[in-house]
């Protein structure tokens, strides 16, 4: 079972990073247009920002295996339902939609909890600048060359690049 504090750290990082200007729409665009997983993007960034580890192809494959069932069987169907319900202008249906959204977020957190189990300890000795570079490299590996050059990826890369050194220390 993963360390609960690490689980909370990934989830907290994800929520904080997701709220940065333009990041949410960029992550969702990469998810919807390129078939990428927001949780894997956030995991790749978190691994780097916290100095936990560089991703390699084997680590990326393990991360994909750790979340593929949760994503395919739970997250994606809930997301599809939530999106369909959005267009129904009925207060009761919108209340139901909020419940579906809460379930979707709980499933996203479950996926992230599984990912944390693959992470090593944070490297407190790694400089914040090196951690940010590691986050960029991890993201590049996950996205691949084509998606890494996309407009959405540029927003995410810029957000990572603009993270203050002090902010990096908060997530360690």
Steps between C-alpha positions, in 0.01 A plus 500: 500500500645840405596756759188707574697825510633432150144429383391831644802673345418381147134588540585842648755568225245397237232729640740793534654454156159446335389841631785691334383726214429303183621168639161331543391569144842397365495170690144427388584588139792255503274239658217547252699565181806283549355224719736576787423450869489810720603293803808369319595851392466626856687197635789560257519864607474415871778241476726769358395793717549295815828355372366147538622354176547541131246304300621239257299284258471215752378735774252657263368157401464406868310823567270433207430147628431634849217725381367349177214301658392786727511742208320275253241346729425788737643843413419512128139376536437746784655784297285414199185493714589828672556668163169368360310624804645849464266584211182410690351816647330342799602582856454144620713367216766761572501389865548145381778622271681647800482160668644336189776761501582417862522129412723583203734700724508217754597261219771743383640504853492119510701493178751743649525291817602206280759713323655612828578135571745514208686808625819497700583747774548870429858613443538791737854564369389563142490871424165654416631592155605140435162377628318729256720374215424142605128577494535633144693190391244266657218686326684482168539124533131446576369737234734393224647739243180588315285579805793665678504764223122564521347823625358324806838357593655844458260638763593219739872534430481875558309447826769260619775737391339788688463312826686688765782316671314547829190334352708195403615469861135498618432179302798309638 
